[in-house]
Amino acid sequence: QVHLAESGGGLVQPGGSLRLSCAASGNIFIIAINAMAWYRQAPGKERELVASITSGGTTNYVDSVKGRFTISRDNAKNTIDLEMKSLKFEDTAVYYCACGSVYWGQGTQVTVSS
């Protein structure tokens, strides 16, 4: 079993920055071998993959956030961060941390508004 807890969401103006963090606990073997990812779901839209990172550090991003978002993981601390810069209105969503697309956090709200 893996428990994921997100933090760092909030209200930010367009062009601003936020850093989301996900703390993973539980079965450290599962955490260590699986890819970790950030998803988001905006009102009325389906959940989409924002960024992922494998156990070896290979990253992948949805086109809309490339060059603005950076995903990272600290395998010693079991944390997965999402650095978000140059935020846009359309980045507004609930952001979820996921482990192997099996375990999910509760989500943290990110609102980009002037």
DOLUM-86869 format. One record per residue: residue number from 0; residue in one letter; y, x, z of N, C-alpha, C, O in turn. Coordinates in steps of 0.1 Angstrom, whole numbers, padded with zeros to 4 digits. Layout:
N
nr->NUM&rest->a&nv->Y&nu->X&nw->Z&cav->Y&cau->X&caw->Z&cv->Y&cu->X&cw->Z&ov->Y&ou->X&ow->Z
...
This chain:
114
nr->0&rest->q&nv->-0012&nu->0008&nw->0000&cav->0000&cau->0000&caw->0000&cv->0012&cu->0009&cw->0000&ov->0013&ou->0019&ow->0006
nr->1&rest->v&nv->0023&nu->0004&nw->-0007&cav->0035&cau->0012&caw->-0008&cv->0047&cu->0002&cw->-0005&ov->0047&ou->-0009&ow->-0011
nr->2&rest->h&nv->0056&nu->0006&nw->0003&cav->0068&cau->-0001&caw->0006&cv->0080&cu->0006&cw->0000&ov->0081&ou->0018&ow->0002
nr->3&rest->l&nv->0088&nu->-0002&nw->-0007&cav->0100&cau->0004&caw->-0013&cv->0113&cu->-0003&cw->-0008&ov->0113&ou->-0015&ow->-0007
nr->4&rest->a&nv->0123&nu->0005&nw->-0004&cav->0135&cau->-0001&caw->0001&cv->0147&cu->0005&cw->-0006&ov->0149&ou->0017&ow->-0005
nr->5&rest->e&nv->0154&nu->-0004&nw->-0013&cav->0166&cau->0000&caw->-0021&cv->0179&cu->0000&cw->-0012&ov->0179&ou->-0008&ow->-0003
nr->6&rest->s&nv->0188&nu->0008&nw->-0015&cav->0201&cau->0008&caw->-0009&cv->0212&cu->0013&cw->-0018&ov->0208&ou->0019&ow->-0028
nr->7&rest->g&nv->0224&nu->0011&nw->-0015&cav->0235&cau->0016&caw->-0023&cv->0242&cu->0007&cw->-0032&ov->0252&ou->0011&ow->-0039
nr->8&rest->g&nv->0238&nu->-0005&nw->-0034&cav->0244&cau->-0015&caw->-0042&cv->0258&cu->-0019&cw->-0037&ov->0261&ou->-0015&ow->-0025
nr->9&rest->g&nv->0265&nu->-0026&nw->-0045&cav->0278&cau->-0031&caw->-0040&cv->0287&cu->-0035&cw->-0052&ov->0283&ou->-0037&ow->-0063
nr->10&rest->l&nv->0300&nu->-0036&nw->-0049&cav->0310&cau->-0041&caw->-0058&cv->0318&cu->-0028&cw->-0063&ov->0323&ou->-0021&ow->-0055
nr->11&rest->v&nv->0319&nu->-0027&nw->-0076&cav->0327&cau->-0016&caw->-0082&cv->0335&cu->-0020&cw->-0094&ov->0331&ou->-0029&ow->-0101
nr->12&rest->q&nv->0346&nu->-0014&nw->-0096&cav->0354&cau->-0017&caw->-0108&cv->0348&cu->-0011&cw->-0120&ov->0341&ou->-0001&ow->-0120
nr->13&rest->p&nv->0351&nu->-0016&nw->-0132&cav->0346&cau->-0010&caw->-0144&cv->0351&cu->0004&cw->-0145&ov->0362&ou->0008&ow->-0142
nr->14&rest->g&nv->0342&nu->0013&nw->-0150&cav->0345&cau->0027&caw->-0150&cv->0341&cu->0035&cw->-0138&ov->0341&ou->0047&ow->-0138
nr->15&rest->g&nv->0338&nu->0027&nw->-0127&cav->0335&cau->0034&caw->-0115&cv->0320&cu->0039&cw->-0114&ov->0313&ou->0038&ow->-0124
nr->16&rest->s&nv->0316&nu->0043&nw->-0102&cav->0303&cau->0049&caw->-0101&cv->0296&cu->0044&cw->-0088&ov->0303&ou->0040&ow->-0078
nr->17&rest->l&nv->0283&nu->0044&nw->-0088&cav->0275&cau->0040&caw->-0077&cv->0263&cu->0048&cw->-0077&ov->0258&ou->0053&ow->-0088
nr->18&rest->r&nv->0257&nu->0051&nw->-0065&cav->0244&cau->0058&caw->-0064&cv->0235&cu->0049&cw->-0057&ov->0237&ou->0045&ow->-0045
nr->19&rest->l&nv->0224&nu->0045&nw->-0063&cav->0213&cau->0037&caw->-0057&cv->0203&cu->0046&cw->-0052&ov->0199&ou->0057&ow->-0058
nr->20&rest->s&nv->0197&nu->0043&nw->-0041&cav->0186&cau->0051&caw->-0035&cv->0174&cu->0042&cw->-0032&ov->0176&ou->0030&ow->-0027
nr->21&rest->c&nv->0162&nu->0047&nw->-0034&cav->0150&cau->0039&caw->-0031&cv->0141&cu->0048&cw->-0022&ov->0138&ou->0059&ow->-0026
nr->22&rest->a&nv->0138&nu->0043&nw->-0010&cav->0130&cau->0051&caw->-0001&cv->0116&cu->0045&cw->-0002&ov->0114&ou->0033&ow->0001
nr->23&rest->a&nv->0106&nu->0053&nw->-0005&cav->0092&cau->0049&caw->-0006&cv->0084&cu->0053&cw->0006&ov->0086&ou->0065&ow->0011
nr->24&rest->s&nv->0076&nu->0045&nw->0011&cav->0068&cau->0048&caw->0023&cv->0054&cu->0041&cw->0021&ov->0052&ou->0033&ow->0012
nr->25&rest->g&nv->0044&nu->0046&nw->0029&cav->0031&cau->0041&caw->0028&cv->0021&cu->0051&cw->0022&ov->0021&ou->0062&ow->0027
nr->26&rest->n&nv->0014&nu->0047&nw->0012&cav->0003&cau->0056&caw->0007&cv->0010&cu->0067&cw->-0002&ov->0014&ou->0065&ow->-0013
nr->27&rest->i&nv->0011&nu->0079&nw->0004&cav->0019&cau->0089&caw->-0002&cv->0012&cu->0094&cw->-0015&ov->0018&ou->0100&ow->-0024
nr->28&rest->f&nv->-0001&nu->0092&nw->-0016&cav->-0009&cau->0097&caw->-0028&cv->-0005&cu->0088&cw->-0039&ov->-0002&ou->0093&ow->-0050
nr->29&rest->i&nv->-0004&nu->0075&nw->-0037&cav->0000&cau->0066&caw->-0048&cv->0014&cu->0069&cw->-0052&ov->0017&ou->0069&ow->-0064
nr->30&rest->i&nv->0023&nu->0071&nw->-0042&cav->0037&cau->0075&caw->-0046&cv->0038&cu->0087&cw->-0054&ov->0045&ou->0088&ow->-0064
nr->31&rest->a&nv->0030&nu->0097&nw->-0050&cav->0031&cau->0110&caw->-0056&cv->0026&cu->0110&cw->-0071&ov->0032&ou->0117&ow->-0079
nr->32&rest->i&nv->0016&nu->0102&nw->-0074&cav->0010&cau->0103&caw->-0087&cv->0016&cu->0094&cw->-0097&ov->0014&ou->0095&ow->-0109
nr->33&rest->n&nv->0023&nu->0084&nw->-0093&cav->0028&cau->0074&caw->-0102&cv->0043&cu->0076&cw->-0106&ov->0051&ou->0083&ow->-0100
nr->34&rest->a&nv->0045&nu->0071&nw->-0118&cav->0059&cau->0071&caw->-0123&cv->0067&cu->0061&cw->-0114&ov->0062&ou->0051&ow->-0110
nr->35&rest->m&nv->0079&nu->0064&nw->-0112&cav->0088&cau->0056&caw->-0105&cv->0099&cu->0051&cw->-0114&ov->0103&ou->0058&ow->-0124
nr->36&rest->a&nv->0104&nu->0039&nw->-0112&cav->0114&cau->0033&caw->-0121&cv->0124&cu->0025&cw->-0114&ov->0122&ou->0020&ow->-0103
nr->37&rest->w&nv->0135&nu->0023&nw->-0121&cav->0145&cau->0013&caw->-0117&cv->0146&cu->0002&cw->-0128&ov->0147&ou->0005&ow->-0140
nr->38&rest->y&nv->0145&nu->-0010&nw->-0124&cav->0147&cau->-0022&caw->-0133&cv->0159&cu->-0029&cw->-0128&ov->0164&ou->-0027&ow->-0117
nr->39&rest->r&nv->0164&nu->-0038&nw->-0137&cav->0175&cau->-0047&caw->-0133&cv->0173&cu->-0061&cw->-0139&ov->0166&ou->-0062&ow->-0150
nr->40&rest->q&nv->0178&nu->-0070&nw->-0132&cav->0178&cau->-0084&caw->-0138&cv->0191&cu->-0090&cw->-0136&ov->0196&ou->-0092&ow->-0124
nr->41&rest->a&nv->0197&nu->-0094&nw->-0147&cav->0210&cau->-0101&caw->-0146&cv->0208&cu->-0116&cw->-0146&ov->0197&ou->-0120&ow->-0150
nr->42&rest->p&nv->0217&nu->-0124&nw->-0141&cav->0216&cau->-0138&caw->-0141&cv->0212&cu->-0144&cw->-0155&ov->0219&ou->-0141&ow->-0165
nr->43&rest->g&nv->0202&nu->-0152&nw->-0155&cav->0198&cau->-0158&caw->-0168&cv->0191&cu->-0149&cw->-0178&ov->0188&ou->-0153&ow->-0189
nr->44&rest->k&nv->0188&nu->-0137&nw->-0174&cav->0181&cau->-0127&caw->-0183&cv->0168&cu->-0123&cw->-0177&ov->0166&ou->-0124&ow->-0165
nr->45&rest->e&nv->0160&nu->-0117&nw->-0185&cav->0147&cau->-0111&caw->-0181&cv->0149&cu->-0098&cw->-0174&ov->0159&ou->-0091&ow->-0177
nr->46&rest->r&nv->0140&nu->-0094&nw->-0166&cav->0141&cau->-0081&caw->-0159&cv->0138&cu->-0071&cw->-0170&ov->0129&ou->-0072&ow->-0178
nr->47&rest->e&nv->0147&nu->-0060&nw->-0170&cav->0145&cau->-0049&caw->-0180&cv->0144&cu->-0036&cw->-0173&ov->0149&ou->-0034&ow->-0162
nr->48&rest->l&nv->0136&nu->-0027&nw->-0179&cav->0135&cau->-0013&caw->-0174&cv->0148&cu->-0006&cw->-0177&ov->0153&ou->-0005&ow->-0189
nr->49&rest->v&nv->0154&nu->0000&nw->-0167&cav->0166&cau->0008&caw->-0169&cv->0163&cu->0023&cw->-0170&ov->0168&ou->0029&ow->-0180
nr->50&rest->a&nv->0155&nu->0028&nw->-0161&cav->0151&cau->0042&caw->-0162&cv->0138&cu->0045&cw->-0155&ov->0135&ou->0037&ow->-0145
nr->51&rest->s&nv->0131&nu->0055&nw->-0159&cav->0118&cau->0058&caw->-0152&cv->0117&cu->0073&cw->-0151&ov->0123&ou->0081&ow->-0159
nr->52&rest->i&nv->0109&nu->0078&nw->-0142&cav->0106&cau->0092&caw->-0140&cv->0092&cu->0094&cw->-0136&ov->0087&ou->0088&ow->-0127
nr->53&rest->t&nv->0085&nu->0103&nw->-0143&cav->0071&cau->0105&caw->-0140&cv->0070&cu->0114&cw->-0128&ov->0080&ou->0120&ow->-0123
nr->54&rest->s&nv->0058&nu->0116&nw->-0124&cav->0055&cau->0125&caw->-0112&cv->0059&cu->0139&cw->-0116&ov->0063&ou->0147&ow->-0107
nr->55&rest->g&nv->0059&nu->0143&nw->-0129&cav->0063&cau->0156&caw->-0133&cv->0077&cu->0158&cw->-0136&ov->0082&ou->0168&ow->-0140
nr->56&rest->g&nv->0085&nu->0146&nw->-0135&cav->0099&cau->0147&caw->-0137&cv->0104&cu->0143&cw->-0151&ov->0116&ou->0144&ow->-0154
nr->57&rest->t&nv->0096&nu->0139&nw->-0160&cav->0100&cau->0134&caw->-0173&cv->0107&cu->0121&cw->-0171&ov->0102&ou->0111&ow->-0165
nr->58&rest->t&nv->0119&nu->0120&nw->-0177&cav->0127&cau->0108&caw->-0176&cv->0128&cu->0100&cw->-0189&ov->0126&ou->0105&ow->-0200
nr->59&rest->n&nv->0131&nu->0087&nw->-0187&cav->0133&cau->0078&caw->-0199&cv->0143&cu->0068&cw->-0195&ov->0144&ou->0063&ow->-0183
nr->60&rest->y&nv->0152&nu->0064&nw->-0205&cav->0163&cau->0055&caw->-0202&cv->0164&cu->0044&cw->-0213&ov->0160&ou->0047&ow->-0225
nr->61&rest->v&nv->0168&nu->0033&nw->-0209&cav->0171&cau->0023&caw->-0219&cv->0184&cu->0027&cw->-0226&ov->0192&ou->0034&ow->-0220
nr->62&rest->d&nv->0185&nu->0024&nw->-0239&cav->0196&cau->0029&caw->-0247&cv->0210&cu->0026&cw->-0241&ov->0219&ou->0034&ow->-0242
nr->63&rest->s&nv->0211&nu->0015&nw->-0235&cav->0224&cau->0010&caw->-0230&cv->0230&cu->0019&cw->-0219&ov->0241&ou->0018&ow->-0215
nr->64&rest->v&nv->0221&nu->0026&nw->-0212&cav->0226&cau->0034&caw->-0201&cv->0225&cu->0049&cw->-0203&ov->0229&ou->0057&ow->-0195
nr->65&rest->k&nv->0220&nu->0053&nw->-0215&cav->0219&cau->0068&caw->-0218&cv->0232&cu->0074&cw->-0217&ov->0242&ou->0069&ow->-0223
nr->66&rest->g&nv->0233&nu->0086&nw->-0210&cav->0245&cau->0093&caw->-0209&cv->0254&cu->0088&cw->-0197&ov->0264&ou->0095&ow->-0194
nr->67&rest->r&nv->0250&nu->0077&nw->-0191&cav->0258&cau->0072&caw->-0180&cv->0250&cu->0072&cw->-0167&ov->0255&ou->0074&ow->-0156
nr->68&rest->f&nv->0237&nu->0069&nw->-0168&cav->0228&cau->0068&caw->-0156&cv->0219&cu->0081&cw->-0156&ov->0215&ou->0086&ow->-0166
nr->69&rest->t&nv->0216&nu->0085&nw->-0144&cav->0206&cau->0096&caw->-0142&cv->0197&cu->0092&cw->-0131&ov->0201&ou->0089&ow->-0119
nr->70&rest->i&nv->0184&nu->0093&nw->-0134&cav->0174&cau->0090&caw->-0124&cv->0168&cu->0103&cw->-0119&ov->0167&ou->0113&ow->-0126
nr->71&rest->s&nv->0165&nu->0104&nw->-0106&cav->0159&cau->0116&caw->-0100&cv->0150&cu->0112&cw->-0089&ov->0151&ou->0101&ow->-0083
nr->72&rest->r&nv->0141&nu->0121&nw->-0086&cav->0132&cau->0118&caw->-0075&cv->0130&cu->0131&cw->-0066&ov->0130&ou->0142&ow->-0071
nr->73&rest->d&nv->0129&nu->0129&nw->-0053&cav->0126&cau->0140&caw->-0044&cv->0112&cu->0137&cw->-0038&ov->0110&ou->0129&ow->-0030
nr->74&rest->n&nv->0103&nu->0145&nw->-0043&cav->0089&cau->0142&caw->-0040&cv->0086&cu->0146&cw->-0025&ov->0076&ou->0141&ow->-0019
nr->75&rest->a&nv->0094&nu->0154&nw->-0019&cav->0092&cau->0158&caw->-0005&cv->0097&cu->0147&cw->0004&ov->0091&ou->0144&ow->0014
nr->76&rest->k&nv->0108&nu->0140&nw->0000&cav->0114&cau->0130&caw->0008&cv->0109&cu->0116&cw->0004&ov->0111&ou->0106&ow->0010
nr->77&rest->n&nv->0102&nu->0115&nw->-0008&cav->0097&cau->0102&caw->-0013&cv->0109&cu->0093&cw->-0016&ov->0109&ou->0081&ow->-0012
nr->78&rest->t&nv->0119&nu->0098&nw->-0022&cav->0131&cau->0090&caw->-0026&cv->0133&cu->0091&cw->-0041&ov->0130&ou->0101&ow->-0047
nr->79&rest->i&nv->0138&nu->0080&nw->-0046&cav->0142&cau->0079&caw->-0060&cv->0156&cu->0074&cw->-0061&ov->0159&ou->0063&ow->-0057
nr->80&rest->d&nv->0164&nu->0082&nw->-0067&cav->0178&cau->0078&caw->-0068&cv->0182&cu->0074&cw->-0083&ov->0176&ou->0079&ow->-0092
nr->81&rest->l&nv->0192&nu->0066&nw->-0084&cav->0198&cau->0063&caw->-0097&cv->0213&cu->0065&cw->-0096&ov->0220&ou->0057&ow->-0089
nr->82&rest->e&nv->0218&nu->0075&nw->-0102&cav->0232&cau->0078&caw->-0103&cv->0238&cu->0070&cw->-0115&ov->0234&ou->0072&ow->-0126
nr->83&rest->m&nv->0248&nu->0062&nw->-0112&cav->0254&cau->0053&caw->-0123&cv->0269&cu->0057&cw->-0124&ov->0276&ou->0055&ow->-0114
nr->84&rest->k&nv->0273&nu->0060&nw->-0136&cav->0287&cau->0063&caw->-0139&cv->0292&cu->0055&cw->-0150&ov->0284&ou->0049&ow->-0157
nr->85&rest->s&nv->0305&nu->0054&nw->-0151&cav->0311&cau->0047&caw->-0162&cv->0306&cu->0033&cw->-0163&ov->0302&ou->0028&ow->-0174
nr->86&rest->l&nv->0305&nu->0026&nw->-0151&cav->0299&cau->0013&caw->-0151&cv->0307&cu->0003&cw->-0159&ov->0319&ou->0003&ow->-0160
nr->87&rest->k&nv->0299&nu->-0006&nw->-0165&cav->0305&cau->-0017&caw->-0173&cv->0301&cu->-0031&cw->-0167&ov->0293&ou->-0032&ow->-0159
nr->88&rest->f&nv->0309&nu->-0041&nw->-0171&cav->0306&cau->-0054&caw->-0167&cv->0291&cu->-0058&cw->-0169&ov->0285&ou->-0064&ow->-0160
nr->89&rest->e&nv->0286&nu->-0054&nw->-0180&cav->0272&cau->-0058&caw->-0183&cv->0262&cu->-0050&cw->-0175&ov->0250&ou->-0053&ow->-0176
nr->90&rest->d&nv->0266&nu->-0041&nw->-0166&cav->0256&cau->-0035&caw->-0157&cv->0254&cu->-0043&cw->-0145&ov->0246&ou->-0040&ow->-0137
nr->91&rest->t&nv->0262&nu->-0054&nw->-0143&cav->0260&cau->-0063&caw->-0132&cv->0246&cu->-0069&cw->-0132&ov->0242&ou->-0075&ow->-0142
nr->92&rest->a&nv->0239&nu->-0067&nw->-0121&cav->0225&cau->-0072&caw->-0120&cv->0220&cu->-0069&cw->-0106&ov->0226&ou->-0061&ow->-0098
nr->93&rest->v&nv->0208&nu->-0074&nw->-0103&cav->0200&cau->-0070&caw->-0092&cv->0192&cu->-0058&cw->-0096&ov->0184&ou->-0060&ow->-0106
nr->94&rest->y&nv->0192&nu->-0047&nw->-0090&cav->0185&cau->-0035&caw->-0093&cv->0173&cu->-0034&cw->-0084&ov->0174&ou->-0034&ow->-0072
nr->95&rest->y&nv->0161&nu->-0032&nw->-0090&cav->0149&cau->-0031&caw->-0083&cv->0142&cu->-0017&cw->-0085&ov->0143&ou->-0011&ow->-0096
nr->96&rest->c&nv->0137&nu->-0012&nw->-0075&cav->0129&cau->0000&caw->-0075&cv->0114&cu->-0003&cw->-0077&ov->0109&ou->-0013&ow->-0071
nr->97&rest->a&nv->0107&nu->0004&nw->-0085&cav->0093&cau->0001&caw->-0087&cv->0084&cu->0014&cw->-0087&ov->0089&ou->0024&ow->-0091
nr->98&rest->c&nv->0072&nu->0012&nw->-0082&cav->0063&cau->0023&caw->-0082&cv->0051&cu->0019&cw->-0091&ov->0043&ou->0010&ow->-0087
nr->99&rest->g&nv->0049&nu->0026&nw->-0102&cav->0038&cau->0023&caw->-0110&cv->0038&cu->0009&cw->-0116&ov->0027&ou->0003&ow->-0120
nr->100&rest->s&nv->0049&nu->0002&nw->-0116&cav->0051&cau->-0012&caw->-0120&cv->0041&cu->-0021&cw->-0112&ov->0039&ou->-0033&ow->-0116
nr->101&rest->v&nv->0037&nu->-0017&nw->-0101&cav->0028&cau->-0025&caw->-0092&cv->0035&cu->-0029&cw->-0079&ov->0035&ou->-0040&ow->-0075
nr->102&rest->y&nv->0042&nu->-0019&nw->-0073&cav->0049&cau->-0021&caw->-0061&cv->0064&cu->-0022&cw->-0064&ov->0069&ou->-0015&ow->-0072
nr->103&rest->w&nv->0070&nu->-0032&nw->-0057&cav->0084&cau->-0035&caw->-0060&cv->0092&cu->-0036&cw->-0047&ov->0087&ou->-0040&ow->-0037
nr->104&rest->g&nv->0105&nu->-0032&nw->-0048&cav->0114&cau->-0034&caw->-0037&cv->0120&cu->-0048&cw->-0037&ov->0117&ou->-0055&ow->-0046
nr->105&rest->q&nv->0129&nu->-0051&nw->-0028&cav->0135&cau->-0064&caw->-0027&cv->0147&cu->-0065&cw->-0036&ov->0152&ou->-0076&ow->-0039
nr->106&rest->g&nv->0152&nu->-0053&nw->-0040&cav->0164&cau->-0053&caw->-0049&cv->0177&cu->-0051&cw->-0042&ov->0178&ou->-0055&ow->-0030
nr->107&rest->t&nv->0187&nu->-0046&nw->-0049&cav->0200&cau->-0044&caw->-0044&cv->0210&cu->-0049&cw->-0055&ov->0208&ou->-0045&ow->-0066
nr->108&rest->q&nv->0220&nu->-0056&nw->-0051&cav->0230&cau->-0062&caw->-0060&cv->0240&cu->-0052&cw->-0064&ov->0246&ou->-0045&ow->-0056
nr->109&rest->v&nv->0242&nu->-0050&nw->-0077&cav->0253&cau->-0043&caw->-0082&cv->0262&cu->-0052&cw->-0090&ov->0258&ou->-0059&ow->-0100
nr->110&rest->t&nv->0275&nu->-0052&nw->-0086&cav->0285&cau->-0061&caw->-0093&cv->0296&cu->-0053&cw->-0098&ov->0303&ou->-0046&ow->-0091
nr->111&rest->v&nv->0298&nu->-0053&nw->-0111&cav->0309&cau->-0046&caw->-0117&cv->0320&cu->-0056&cw->-0121&ov->0318&ou->-0065&ow->-0130
nr->112&rest->s&nv->0331&nu->-0055&nw->-0114&cav->0342&cau->-0065&caw->-0116&cv->0355&cu->-0060&cw->-0113&ov->0357&ou->-0051&ow->-0104
nr->113&rest->s&nv->0365&nu->-0064&nw->-0120&cav->0379&cau->-0060&caw->-0117&cv->0386&cu->-0070&cw->-0108&ov->0397&ou->-0068&ow->-0105
